[in-house]
Amino acid sequence: MAAISSQVSVNFLTQKPLEIKFSEIDLSADAGLLLVRQAEENLKICKEMADCLTDNREPGKIKHPLEQLISQRVYQIAAGYEDTNDSNHLRHDPILKIACNKVPIPGEELLASQPTISRLENQITPEEIKAIRRLFLDKFIQSYSKQPEEILLDIDGWDALTYGEQQLSLFHGYYGHHIYFPVLINEAHSGYPLVLQLRAGNSHPGKGVKGILRWLFWRLRKALPGIKIIVRGDAGFSLPEILDICERSDVKYVFGFSNNNVLKRKIDYLLDQARLEYHRTGEKARLFDDVYYAAGSWKEPRRIVMKAEWLEKGPNPRFIVTNLLTESQELYDNFYVQRGESTAEGRNTEHRIKEFKLGLKADRLSCHQFIFNQFRLFLSQAAFILMLEIRKAAIGTTLAKAQISRLRETLIKTAAKVSVSVRRVLVELAAHCPFAYEISLIAQRLSSNCQLIFS
């Protein structure tokens, strides 16, 4: 890449003449990618994703192995470069070269360009998609040193706006836009994304979820016999077929449930009590009870927890359907609604979705073919898992509960000078880096035999 010699002009006064220019020194603005590379060394997500793919290129003409292409793309997403076009500039970046196992010599050992990255994304097959989906779940199962007693799964859908001629990009009446409608299933306490499934834009929230859950329950129970599984989601997932598959699989569930005329009659007496309490105290009133109710499409009654709330603006009834026996208010306040707010143990699915969309731009699904956009989601899922590993290594620091975007701004976006000699590669970070302690601590915790030199 040709050196940029143009100067940067400013017109404010300083004590001495000020000159600003782009340097020919090999610099990078993303030194924290070395932490992502170390997380990959521990987890080997990119390597095993590459093992799921078939390389149809002529062996003698391969310049960029599949593992390097996957790693380059995932690292770029982690650093905030979600577009493949960014590869044309980043292929020269010395830190990204190091992360992709290249010697960072200026003008040499270049990484893949945008056309090469695009060809990688646009040759995925359905069999490879299935293999990668299994890989993410297997990596989660392998993360346990001993079998846990319980796994809590959160499930939610989210809108990914589309803006071109993407296959199965369809209009959704609720969002008022052409979208894709992915569904995310993650482990609630760690936030690990077990399943990230792309769906057509006009999908119902629960569409296709029955088959996903059947497969998920089967693989979890096969690997972790006897484990207790609990699934938690909003009213869009309280479909009869989803409740049935949970019960047949001996899985506990708590789902929101939509109001109807029968439930309105059942909660009327509770709302009357809440209304009287509100007018007596002048503060919102909340009362709880449960009933057994059978919808027309159900074979037998199920437990419905009712929340009768009266606010200044009037009644606010809510319902959940569950096969847990926990006391009504405790189940609602201390369990179900935790999927809608952060807890001491971690973030819920809605926060994970925000991190995917805002932190990793996982909704940048601009490929024409539907299956290729599913692969893009997998690349974002891999980047998310690597960033989770970094956050786990930040325990005890100010970044222990930082969102993905915060981790990128404080750790990844760190300036560095890279020098190559016969003996070593030297990465020099800024002496006044405000997060020097966190970077050093996280690197120490992640690394085993780190051969890079930080100074």
Stockholm file with secondary structure:
# STOCKHOLM 1.0

chainA/1-455         MAAISSQVSVNFLTQKPLEIKFSEIDLSADAGLLLVRQAEENLKICKEMADCLTDNREPGKIKHPLEQLISQRVYQIAAGYEDTNDSNHLRHDPILKIACNKVPIPGEELLASQPTISRLENQITPEEIKAIRRLFLDKFIQSYSKQPEEILLDIDGWDALTYGEQQLSLFHGYYGHHIYFPVLINEAHSGYPLVLQLRAGNSHPGKGVKGILRWLFWRLRKALPGIKIIVRGDAGFSLPEILDICERSDVKYVFGFSNNNVLKRKIDYLLDQARLEYHRTGEKARLFDDVYYAAGSWKEPRRIVMKAEWLEKGPNPRFIVTNLLTESQELYDNFYVQRGESTAEGRNTEHRIKEFKLGLKADRLSCHQFIFNQFRLFLSQAAFILMLEIRKAAIGTTLAKAQISRLRETLIKTAAKVSVSVRRVLVELAAHCPFAYEISLIAQRLSSNCQLIFS
#=GR chainA/1-455 SS CCCCCCEECCCCCCSSCCCEECCSSCEESCTTHHHHHHHHHHHCHHHHHHHTSCCCSCGGGCSSCHHHHHHHHHHHHHTTCCSGGGHHHHTTCHHHHHHTTCCCCTTSSCCCCHHHHHHHHTTCCHHHHHHHHHHHHHHHHHTCSSCCSEEEEEEEECCEECCSCCTTCEEETTTTEEEECCEEEEETTTCCEEEEECCCTTCCTTTTHHHHHHHHHHHHHHHSTTCEEEEEECGGGCCHHHHHHHHHTTCEEEEEECCCHHHHHHHHHHHHHHHHHHHHHSSCEEEEEEEEECCTTCSSCEEEEEEEEEETTEECCEEEEESCCSCHHHHHHHTGGGGGSCBTTBCCHHHHHHIIIIISCTTCCCCSSHHHHHHHHHHHHHHHHHHHHHHHHTTTSTTTTCCHHHHIIIIISCCEEEEECSSCEEEEECTTCTTHHHHHHHHHHHCSSCCCEEC
#=GC SS_cons         CCCCCCEECCCCCCSSCCCEECCSSCEESCTTHHHHHHHHHHHCHHHHHHHTSCCCSCGGGCSSCHHHHHHHHHHHHHTTCCSGGGHHHHTTCHHHHHHTTCCCCTTSSCCCCHHHHHHHHTTCCHHHHHHHHHHHHHHHHHTCSSCCSEEEEEEEECCEECCSCCTTCEEETTTTEEEECCEEEEETTTCCEEEEECCCTTCCTTTTHHHHHHHHHHHHHHHSTTCEEEEEECGGGCCHHHHHHHHHTTCEEEEEECCCHHHHHHHHHHHHHHHHHHHHHSSCEEEEEEEEECCTTCSSCEEEEEEEEEETTEECCEEEEESCCSCHHHHHHHTGGGGGSCBTTBCCHHHHHHIIIIISCTTCCCCSSHHHHHHHHHHHHHHHHHHHHHHHHTTTSTTTTCCHHHHIIIIISCCEEEEECSSCEEEEECTTCTTHHHHHHHHHHHCSSCCCEEC
//
